[in-house]
């Protein structure tokens, strides 16, 4: 579902709807504060690194978690990911098996993450952390856990789409934020804005005050696979936070995008829908192309018909990220 236009209006000109919806935003904040107060706030014996966002929707958390898994492994750590498993039926704690499980079991993001290292789904995040500890984790990456009060976090990374920023700076439903920007930045140990240089410039202009929180920049770049994208006519489809980002990346890679289809984040792709898209792609003489996250939701007998464009996070100052994490993972 496309967000309402007023969510991205300038803070200085909020318009009518944010003012009308302000009482509902106050109720949202009250409910969130009560939930936080009732949380377990469990501290476990290994560091918890939380990757979250203040905005609702996709901002680039999954590529960030993948990058962290690799970085922490390079630092000699044994990172495990703990996720709620949004969209999956499993209550957990359950270690995700990318061969055995499906997206309907554990959710699409954990299924993708499990290809890069140990990943657990658990509706009770504290129980998931305990399971990861018992399996040998010496650092836990908490995926999308910023607003979850089950665990005490040692380091929180706020991921934000540089092109979108924090929208109109207001809390749901008056704006796109899960919590106030002030409270979110108070929790943050680092802000990671993701996007190309023009988007980064816009973010810096629109959001110059991050209250002293370290700010790193990164970009999602296609993984070198040997695929000759410039020879490809693409029928592109995606069900992520902002599908147009994927379509733009595909075009930048050289593909001729002849048609696009956008779906809601985590939306189920039915057999009927897939057959219809396959037929349309054939009529256009195009190859079906999608994201890694969407690919894991496809039926196994359909995946060979779709090309995947993998992207990876490229951090501008990787040594600075390492320096921020080193004292966290070194704690007793």
Secondary structure as UniProt FT lines:
FT   HELIX           5..8
FT   HELIX           11..13
FT   HELIX           15..20
FT   HELIX           22..37
FT   STRAND          47..52
FT   HELIX           61..74
FT   TURN            75..76
FT   STRAND          79..83
FT   TURN            86..87
FT   STRAND          92..95
FT   TURN            98..100
FT   HELIX           103..106
FT   HELIX           108..113
FT   TURN            114..116
FT   STRAND          119..122
FT   HELIX           125..134
FT   TURN            135..136
FT   STRAND          139..143
FT   TURN            146..147
FT   STRAND          155..161
FT   TURN            162..168
FT   TURN            172..174
FT   HELIX           181..187
FT   STRAND          190..194
FT   HELIX           197..206
FT   TURN            211..212
FT   STRAND          215..222
FT   HELIX           229..231
FT   STRAND          233..238
FT   TURN            241..242
FT   HELIX           243..252
FT   TURN            253..254
FT   STRAND          256..262
FT   TURN            265..266
FT   HELIX           271..283
FT   TURN            284..285
FT   STRAND          287..290
FT   HELIX           292..295
FT   TURN            296..297
FT   TURN            300..302
FT   HELIX           303..305
FT   STRAND          306..308
FT   STRAND          311..315
FT   TURN            316..317
FT   HELIX           318..329
//
